[in-house]
Amino acid sequence: MKSLDRTYETLTVEQVSPGIVVLTLNRPDRYNAMTNVMFAELERVALGLDQEDDLRVVVMTGAGAAFCAGYDLADAEHLSDLGAIGMLNQQERAARALLAVRSMRVPVIAAVNGAAAGGGLALALQADIRLAAPEAKFNAAFVRIGLTAGDLGTSWLLTRLVGPAVASDLSFTGRMVLAEEAARIGLANSVAEPGRVVDDALALAGQIVANSPGGVQLSKRALHANMEVGSYAAAIELENRGQALLTRSSDMPEALAAFKEKRRPVFKGE
């Protein structure tokens, strides 16, 4: 993969097995807090990986003790000095990075190994699946620093994950949600055993890779698109198109043949 040949200041990117890439936020001394350099690199990496034909799953995690502590407050002092257009440009820079992560055509699994606060929570929300380490903790910290939880997609994604009442609680209080509560309310899919959150994410990625590439990618597209549409009829229309398209691929006949021959299918994504 060409995207793996580059070096980054705030990230590491590694292909750990065929089709599976681990993207690690790599500012452990600052709890992987976000900077403009990280936003630029996240956008570049996500867009680059999305062009890789062999990519099947991305696992996203943090180096050291945290997943991501949000925007680096050491860089935040200048924000109040920006004019309206300057601040809009700053927001859009950050939003483009997180949108690029969410928009990748393959599943993204967040292995949340520690704190995911503020913008770090927003980044975790961009993933399709979130696995929590026992020490993981989440909070919508925005109101604690005079900002709004309507930031980087948080108000939209959080509400759809945990419901409007719980989202209101978390957004208005900024309180910390520990791993077990996160799993209970749907913010995390599950809690890993100590030291195993990345391993669990890779195991889950392996299960995904065993399936049809086209089926997985169009499933993600349907799930995302049908969070946007306003009617059941529109959802059905989208689903019908996806199924019609996939029956024209080589993977469905291969799956049927493998079933008859009592063997594992060999999917090509063609």
KEBATOR-780813 format. One record per residue (C-alpha): x, y, z; residue in three letters; residue number from 1; chain. Coordinates in Angstrom, 2 decimals, decimal comma. Layout:
{{X; Y; Z}; 'ALA'; NUM; 'A'},
...
This chain:
{{0,00; 0,00; 0,00}; 'MET'; 1; 'A'},
{{1,47; 3,33; -1,08}; 'LYS'; 2; 'A'},
{{-0,05; 5,14; 1,92}; 'SER'; 3; 'A'},
{{2,18; 3,10; 4,24}; 'LEU'; 4; 'A'},
{{5,37; 4,38; 2,65}; 'ASP'; 5; 'A'},
{{5,02; 7,88; 4,12}; 'ARG'; 6; 'A'},
{{6,15; 9,06; 7,53}; 'THR'; 7; 'A'},
{{3,97; 11,25; 9,72}; 'TYR'; 8; 'A'},
{{4,65; 13,57; 12,63}; 'GLU'; 9; 'A'},
{{1,56; 12,70; 14,68}; 'THR'; 10; 'A'},
{{0,48; 9,27; 13,40}; 'LEU'; 11; 'A'},
{{1,79; 5,81; 12,62}; 'THR'; 12; 'A'},
{{0,20; 3,60; 9,97}; 'VAL'; 13; 'A'},
{{0,97; -0,13; 9,77}; 'GLU'; 14; 'A'},
{{-0,46; -3,01; 7,78}; 'GLN'; 15; 'A'},
{{-0,55; -5,85; 10,32}; 'VAL'; 16; 'A'},
{{-2,05; -8,51; 8,05}; 'SER'; 17; 'A'},
{{-3,48; -8,56; 4,50}; 'PRO'; 18; 'A'},
{{-6,15; -5,88; 4,24}; 'GLY'; 19; 'A'},
{{-5,94; -4,76; 7,88}; 'ILE'; 20; 'A'},
{{-4,26; -1,45; 8,78}; 'VAL'; 21; 'A'},
{{-3,68; -0,07; 12,28}; 'VAL'; 22; 'A'},
{{-3,76; 3,74; 12,46}; 'LEU'; 23; 'A'},
{{-2,27; 5,01; 15,73}; 'THR'; 24; 'A'},
{{-2,46; 8,56; 17,06}; 'LEU'; 25; 'A'},
{{1,13; 9,10; 18,14}; 'ASN'; 26; 'A'},
{{1,55; 12,02; 20,56}; 'ARG'; 27; 'A'},
{{1,68; 10,00; 23,79}; 'PRO'; 28; 'A'},
{{3,42; 12,76; 25,73}; 'ASP'; 29; 'A'},
{{0,33; 14,95; 25,09}; 'ARG'; 30; 'A'},
{{-2,23; 12,13; 25,46}; 'TYR'; 31; 'A'},
{{-2,56; 12,16; 21,65}; 'ASN'; 32; 'A'},
{{-4,19; 15,59; 21,74}; 'ALA'; 33; 'A'},
{{-5,11; 17,04; 18,37}; 'MET'; 34; 'A'},
{{-3,23; 19,78; 16,56}; 'THR'; 35; 'A'},
{{-3,60; 21,27; 13,12}; 'ASN'; 36; 'A'},
{{-0,76; 19,02; 11,99}; 'VAL'; 37; 'A'},
{{-2,72; 15,98; 13,20}; 'MET'; 38; 'A'},
{{-5,86; 17,16; 11,43}; 'PHE'; 39; 'A'},
{{-3,94; 17,53; 8,17}; 'ALA'; 40; 'A'},
{{-2,28; 14,14; 8,56}; 'GLU'; 41; 'A'},
{{-5,52; 12,37; 9,51}; 'LEU'; 42; 'A'},
{{-7,22; 13,73; 6,42}; 'GLU'; 43; 'A'},
{{-4,27; 12,79; 4,21}; 'ARG'; 44; 'A'},
{{-4,01; 9,27; 5,63}; 'VAL'; 45; 'A'},
{{-7,75; 8,58; 5,43}; 'ALA'; 46; 'A'},
{{-8,03; 9,81; 1,86}; 'LEU'; 47; 'A'},
{{-4,90; 7,90; 0,87}; 'GLY'; 48; 'A'},
{{-5,98; 4,64; 2,48}; 'LEU'; 49; 'A'},
{{-9,37; 4,94; 0,86}; 'ASP'; 50; 'A'},
{{-7,68; 4,67; -2,54}; 'GLN'; 51; 'A'},
{{-6,03; 1,33; -1,64}; 'GLU'; 52; 'A'},
{{-7,85; -1,49; -3,43}; 'ASP'; 53; 'A'},
{{-6,58; -4,10; -0,96}; 'ASP'; 54; 'A'},
{{-7,74; -2,25; 2,17}; 'LEU'; 55; 'A'},
{{-10,47; -4,07; 4,06}; 'ARG'; 56; 'A'},
{{-10,54; -2,73; 7,66}; 'VAL'; 57; 'A'},
{{-8,89; 0,10; 9,60}; 'VAL'; 58; 'A'},
{{-8,25; -0,22; 13,34}; 'VAL'; 59; 'A'},
{{-7,71; 3,17; 15,01}; 'MET'; 60; 'A'},
{{-6,12; 3,53; 18,45}; 'THR'; 61; 'A'},
{{-3,85; 5,77; 20,51}; 'GLY'; 62; 'A'},
{{-0,24; 5,42; 21,63}; 'ALA'; 63; 'A'},
{{0,45; 5,31; 25,35}; 'GLY'; 64; 'A'},
{{-2,18; 5,81; 28,03}; 'ALA'; 65; 'A'},
{{-4,87; 7,69; 26,08}; 'ALA'; 66; 'A'},
{{-6,93; 7,36; 22,93}; 'PHE'; 67; 'A'},
{{-7,19; 11,11; 22,33}; 'CYS'; 68; 'A'},
{{-7,51; 13,97; 24,82}; 'ALA'; 69; 'A'},
{{-9,20; 16,28; 22,33}; 'GLY'; 70; 'A'},
{{-7,80; 19,51; 20,96}; 'TYR'; 71; 'A'},
{{-4,43; 20,37; 22,47}; 'ASP'; 72; 'A'},
{{-5,17; 23,25; 24,83}; 'LEU'; 73; 'A'},
{{-1,56; 24,39; 24,47}; 'ALA'; 74; 'A'},
{{-2,56; 25,40; 20,94}; 'ASP'; 75; 'A'},
{{-5,97; 26,78; 21,90}; 'ALA'; 76; 'A'},
{{-5,03; 30,15; 23,35}; 'GLU'; 77; 'A'},
{{-5,10; 31,79; 19,94}; 'HIS'; 78; 'A'},
{{-8,61; 30,58; 19,09}; 'LEU'; 79; 'A'},
{{-10,39; 33,45; 20,84}; 'SER'; 80; 'A'},
{{-8,27; 35,90; 18,82}; 'ASP'; 81; 'A'},
{{-9,41; 34,53; 15,48}; 'LEU'; 82; 'A'},
{{-12,05; 36,42; 13,58}; 'GLY'; 83; 'A'},
{{-15,29; 34,74; 12,57}; 'ALA'; 84; 'A'},
{{-13,93; 33,56; 9,22}; 'ILE'; 85; 'A'},
{{-10,65; 32,47; 10,75}; 'GLY'; 86; 'A'},
{{-12,46; 30,37; 13,35}; 'MET'; 87; 'A'},
{{-14,71; 28,91; 10,67}; 'LEU'; 88; 'A'},
{{-11,61; 27,90; 8,71}; 'ASN'; 89; 'A'},
{{-10,19; 26,28; 11,86}; 'GLN'; 90; 'A'},
{{-13,41; 24,31; 12,44}; 'GLN'; 91; 'A'},
{{-13,58; 23,19; 8,85}; 'GLU'; 92; 'A'},
{{-9,97; 22,00; 8,95}; 'ARG'; 93; 'A'},
{{-10,79; 19,75; 11,89}; 'ALA'; 94; 'A'},
{{-14,14; 18,65; 10,47}; 'ALA'; 95; 'A'},
{{-12,57; 17,62; 7,14}; 'ARG'; 96; 'A'},
{{-10,16; 15,33; 8,97}; 'ALA'; 97; 'A'},
{{-12,85; 13,57; 10,97}; 'LEU'; 98; 'A'},
{{-15,19; 13,37; 7,98}; 'LEU'; 99; 'A'},
{{-12,41; 11,71; 5,98}; 'ALA'; 100; 'A'},
{{-12,12; 9,04; 8,69}; 'VAL'; 101; 'A'},
{{-15,88; 8,44; 8,81}; 'ARG'; 102; 'A'},
{{-16,18; 8,39; 5,02}; 'SER'; 103; 'A'},
{{-13,66; 5,62; 4,38}; 'MET'; 104; 'A'},
{{-15,40; 2,93; 2,32}; 'ARG'; 105; 'A'},
{{-14,19; 0,13; 4,65}; 'VAL'; 106; 'A'},
{{-15,15; -0,41; 8,29}; 'PRO'; 107; 'A'},
{{-13,25; 1,56; 10,91}; 'VAL'; 108; 'A'},
{{-12,89; 0,05; 14,39}; 'ILE'; 109; 'A'},
{{-11,84; 2,33; 17,24}; 'ALA'; 110; 'A'},
{{-9,82; 0,47; 19,88}; 'ALA'; 111; 'A'},
{{-10,31; 3,02; 22,67}; 'VAL'; 112; 'A'},
{{-7,37; 2,32; 24,95}; 'ASN'; 113; 'A'},
{{-7,82; 5,25; 27,35}; 'GLY'; 114; 'A'},
{{-9,41; 8,67; 27,58}; 'ALA'; 115; 'A'},
{{-11,47; 9,89; 24,59}; 'ALA'; 116; 'A'},
{{-12,38; 13,43; 25,55}; 'ALA'; 117; 'A'},
{{-13,94; 16,29; 23,61}; 'GLY'; 118; 'A'},
{{-12,57; 16,06; 20,09}; 'GLY'; 119; 'A'},
{{-11,24; 12,62; 21,03}; 'GLY'; 120; 'A'},
{{-14,79; 11,49; 21,70}; 'LEU'; 121; 'A'},
{{-15,79; 13,00; 18,36}; 'ALA'; 122; 'A'},
{{-13,03; 11,03; 16,66}; 'LEU'; 123; 'A'},
{{-14,11; 7,78; 18,31}; 'ALA'; 124; 'A'},
{{-17,67; 8,46; 17,15}; 'LEU'; 125; 'A'},
{{-16,51; 8,53; 13,52}; 'GLN'; 126; 'A'},
{{-15,69; 4,81; 13,75}; 'ALA'; 127; 'A'},
{{-18,26; 2,20; 12,80}; 'ASP'; 128; 'A'},
{{-17,47; 0,11; 15,88}; 'ILE'; 129; 'A'},
{{-15,94; 1,09; 19,23}; 'ARG'; 130; 'A'},
{{-14,22; -1,40; 21,55}; 'LEU'; 131; 'A'},
{{-13,24; -0,12; 25,00}; 'ALA'; 132; 'A'},
{{-10,32; -1,09; 27,19}; 'ALA'; 133; 'A'},
{{-11,20; -1,37; 30,90}; 'PRO'; 134; 'A'},
{{-9,43; 1,97; 31,44}; 'GLU'; 135; 'A'},
{{-11,26; 3,70; 28,60}; 'ALA'; 136; 'A'},
{{-13,34; 6,73; 29,48}; 'LYS'; 137; 'A'},
{{-15,37; 9,09; 27,38}; 'PHE'; 138; 'A'},
{{-16,64; 12,61; 27,87}; 'ASN'; 139; 'A'},
{{-18,15; 15,44; 25,86}; 'ALA'; 140; 'A'},
{{-15,84; 17,93; 27,54}; 'ALA'; 141; 'A'},
{{-16,85; 20,91; 25,40}; 'PHE'; 142; 'A'},
{{-19,08; 22,68; 27,95}; 'VAL'; 143; 'A'},
{{-16,27; 22,49; 30,51}; 'ARG'; 144; 'A'},
{{-14,17; 24,86; 28,41}; 'ILE'; 145; 'A'},
{{-16,94; 27,20; 27,30}; 'GLY'; 146; 'A'},
{{-17,75; 25,47; 24,02}; 'LEU'; 147; 'A'},
{{-20,69; 23,50; 22,64}; 'THR'; 148; 'A'},
{{-21,08; 19,75; 22,19}; 'ALA'; 149; 'A'},
{{-22,31; 20,65; 18,70}; 'GLY'; 150; 'A'},
{{-18,76; 20,04; 17,48}; 'ASP'; 151; 'A'},
{{-17,19; 17,77; 14,85}; 'LEU'; 152; 'A'},
{{-20,35; 15,73; 14,40}; 'GLY'; 153; 'A'},
{{-20,78; 14,89; 18,09}; 'THR'; 154; 'A'},
{{-24,34; 16,18; 18,45}; 'SER'; 155; 'A'},
{{-25,47; 14,13; 15,43}; 'TRP'; 156; 'A'},
{{-23,56; 10,89; 16,04}; 'LEU'; 157; 'A'},
{{-23,86; 10,70; 19,83}; 'LEU'; 158; 'A'},
{{-27,63; 11,15; 19,73}; 'THR'; 159; 'A'},
{{-28,01; 8,30; 17,25}; 'ARG'; 160; 'A'},
{{-25,84; 5,98; 19,34}; 'LEU'; 161; 'A'},
{{-27,22; 6,56; 22,84}; 'VAL'; 162; 'A'},
{{-30,54; 8,38; 22,25}; 'GLY'; 163; 'A'},
{{-31,44; 12,03; 22,83}; 'PRO'; 164; 'A'},
{{-31,93; 11,85; 26,62}; 'ALA'; 165; 'A'},
{{-28,56; 10,24; 27,35}; 'VAL'; 166; 'A'},
{{-26,86; 12,47; 24,78}; 'ALA'; 167; 'A'},
{{-28,34; 15,49; 26,56}; 'SER'; 168; 'A'},
{{-27,04; 14,24; 29,92}; 'ASP'; 169; 'A'},
{{-23,52; 13,76; 28,57}; 'LEU'; 170; 'A'},
{{-23,50; 17,00; 26,58}; 'SER'; 171; 'A'},
{{-24,85; 19,26; 29,34}; 'PHE'; 172; 'A'},
{{-22,78; 17,83; 32,22}; 'THR'; 173; 'A'},
{{-19,55; 16,93; 30,45}; 'GLY'; 174; 'A'},
{{-19,29; 14,06; 32,93}; 'ARG'; 175; 'A'},
{{-16,98; 11,10; 32,45}; 'MET'; 176; 'A'},
{{-18,40; 7,82; 31,18}; 'VAL'; 177; 'A'},
{{-16,32; 4,81; 32,18}; 'LEU'; 178; 'A'},
{{-15,97; 1,70; 30,03}; 'ALA'; 179; 'A'},
{{-18,73; -0,42; 31,58}; 'GLU'; 180; 'A'},
{{-21,30; 2,36; 31,35}; 'GLU'; 181; 'A'},
{{-20,18; 3,12; 27,80}; 'ALA'; 182; 'A'},
{{-20,96; -0,47; 26,81}; 'ALA'; 183; 'A'},
{{-24,27; -0,41; 28,68}; 'ARG'; 184; 'A'},
{{-25,54; 2,73; 26,94}; 'ILE'; 185; 'A'},
{{-24,29; 1,75; 23,48}; 'GLY'; 186; 'A'},
{{-21,38; 4,17; 23,26}; 'LEU'; 187; 'A'},
{{-19,02; 1,18; 23,11}; 'ALA'; 188; 'A'},
{{-19,77; -2,22; 21,62}; 'ASN'; 189; 'A'},
{{-17,93; -4,12; 24,33}; 'SER'; 190; 'A'},
{{-15,22; -3,94; 26,99}; 'VAL'; 191; 'A'},
{{-12,04; -5,91; 26,38}; 'ALA'; 192; 'A'},
{{-9,98; -7,81; 28,90}; 'GLU'; 193; 'A'},
{{-7,00; -5,82; 30,26}; 'PRO'; 194; 'A'},
{{-4,35; -5,23; 27,60}; 'GLY'; 195; 'A'},
{{-6,40; -6,82; 24,83}; 'ARG'; 196; 'A'},
{{-8,42; -4,04; 23,23}; 'VAL'; 197; 'A'},
{{-6,26; -3,83; 20,09}; 'VAL'; 198; 'A'},
{{-6,08; -7,64; 19,89}; 'ASP'; 199; 'A'},
{{-9,88; -7,81; 20,12}; 'ASP'; 200; 'A'},
{{-10,19; -5,16; 17,42}; 'ALA'; 201; 'A'},
{{-7,84; -7,13; 15,16}; 'LEU'; 202; 'A'},
{{-9,79; -10,33; 15,81}; 'ALA'; 203; 'A'},
{{-13,00; -8,54; 14,86}; 'LEU'; 204; 'A'},
{{-11,27; -7,13; 11,77}; 'ALA'; 205; 'A'},
{{-10,32; -10,69; 10,83}; 'GLY'; 206; 'A'},
{{-13,96; -11,75; 10,98}; 'GLN'; 207; 'A'},
{{-14,86; -8,86; 8,69}; 'ILE'; 208; 'A'},
{{-12,07; -9,68; 6,23}; 'VAL'; 209; 'A'},
{{-13,44; -13,23; 5,91}; 'ALA'; 210; 'A'},
{{-16,55; -11,82; 4,23}; 'ASN'; 211; 'A'},
{{-17,22; -10,45; 0,76}; 'SER'; 212; 'A'},
{{-15,39; -7,11; 0,31}; 'PRO'; 213; 'A'},
{{-18,20; -5,69; -1,81}; 'GLY'; 214; 'A'},
{{-20,85; -6,90; 0,61}; 'GLY'; 215; 'A'},
{{-19,12; -5,27; 3,56}; 'VAL'; 216; 'A'},
{{-18,49; -1,99; 1,77}; 'GLN'; 217; 'A'},
{{-22,04; -1,66; 0,43}; 'LEU'; 218; 'A'},
{{-23,38; -2,62; 3,86}; 'SER'; 219; 'A'},
{{-21,43; 0,29; 5,35}; 'LYS'; 220; 'A'},
{{-22,67; 2,58; 2,59}; 'ARG'; 221; 'A'},
{{-26,28; 1,54; 3,24}; 'ALA'; 222; 'A'},
{{-25,98; 1,94; 7,02}; 'LEU'; 223; 'A'},
{{-24,49; 5,41; 6,66}; 'HIS'; 224; 'A'},
{{-26,85; 6,57; 3,93}; 'ALA'; 225; 'A'},
{{-29,94; 5,32; 5,74}; 'ASN'; 226; 'A'},
{{-29,05; 7,35; 8,81}; 'MET'; 227; 'A'},
{{-29,51; 10,35; 6,52}; 'GLU'; 228; 'A'},
{{-32,71; 9,52; 4,66}; 'VAL'; 229; 'A'},
{{-36,11; 10,40; 6,03}; 'GLY'; 230; 'A'},
{{-38,27; 7,47; 5,04}; 'SER'; 231; 'A'},
{{-38,48; 3,69; 5,01}; 'TYR'; 232; 'A'},
{{-39,24; 3,78; 1,28}; 'ALA'; 233; 'A'},
{{-35,99; 5,63; 0,57}; 'ALA'; 234; 'A'},
{{-34,06; 3,10; 2,66}; 'ALA'; 235; 'A'},
{{-35,59; 0,18; 0,77}; 'ILE'; 236; 'A'},
{{-34,75; 1,81; -2,57}; 'GLU'; 237; 'A'},
{{-31,10; 2,15; -1,56}; 'LEU'; 238; 'A'},
{{-30,94; -1,42; -0,27}; 'GLU'; 239; 'A'},
{{-32,49; -2,79; -3,47}; 'ASN'; 240; 'A'},
{{-29,86; -1,08; -5,59}; 'ARG'; 241; 'A'},
{{-27,04; -2,46; -3,46}; 'GLY'; 242; 'A'},
{{-28,30; -6,03; -3,64}; 'GLN'; 243; 'A'},
{{-28,88; -5,81; -7,38}; 'ALA'; 244; 'A'},
{{-25,34; -4,54; -7,85}; 'LEU'; 245; 'A'},
{{-23,73; -7,26; -5,72}; 'LEU'; 246; 'A'},
{{-25,47; -10,10; -7,53}; 'THR'; 247; 'A'},
{{-23,52; -8,99; -10,60}; 'ARG'; 248; 'A'},
{{-20,18; -9,55; -8,79}; 'SER'; 249; 'A'},
{{-18,15; -12,77; -8,70}; 'SER'; 250; 'A'},
{{-18,39; -13,11; -4,91}; 'ASP'; 251; 'A'},
{{-22,01; -14,21; -4,65}; 'MET'; 252; 'A'},
{{-21,66; -17,14; -7,10}; 'PRO'; 253; 'A'},
{{-18,45; -18,08; -5,31}; 'GLU'; 254; 'A'},
{{-20,25; -18,11; -1,93}; 'ALA'; 255; 'A'},
{{-23,00; -20,35; -3,33}; 'LEU'; 256; 'A'},
{{-20,48; -22,70; -4,89}; 'ALA'; 257; 'A'},
{{-18,50; -22,88; -1,65}; 'ALA'; 258; 'A'},
{{-21,66; -23,70; 0,29}; 'PHE'; 259; 'A'},
{{-22,48; -26,58; -2,06}; 'LYS'; 260; 'A'},
{{-18,90; -27,86; -1,97}; 'GLU'; 261; 'A'},
{{-18,66; -27,48; 1,84}; 'LYS'; 262; 'A'},
{{-15,57; -25,26; 1,73}; 'ARG'; 263; 'A'},
{{-14,66; -21,70; 2,68}; 'ARG'; 264; 'A'},
{{-15,37; -19,13; -0,06}; 'PRO'; 265; 'A'},
{{-12,51; -17,26; -1,69}; 'VAL'; 266; 'A'},
{{-13,75; -13,71; -2,13}; 'PHE'; 267; 'A'},
{{-12,09; -11,35; -4,62}; 'LYS'; 268; 'A'},
{{-14,23; -8,24; -4,33}; 'GLY'; 269; 'A'},
{{-14,75; -8,11; -8,09}; 'GLU'; 270; 'A'},
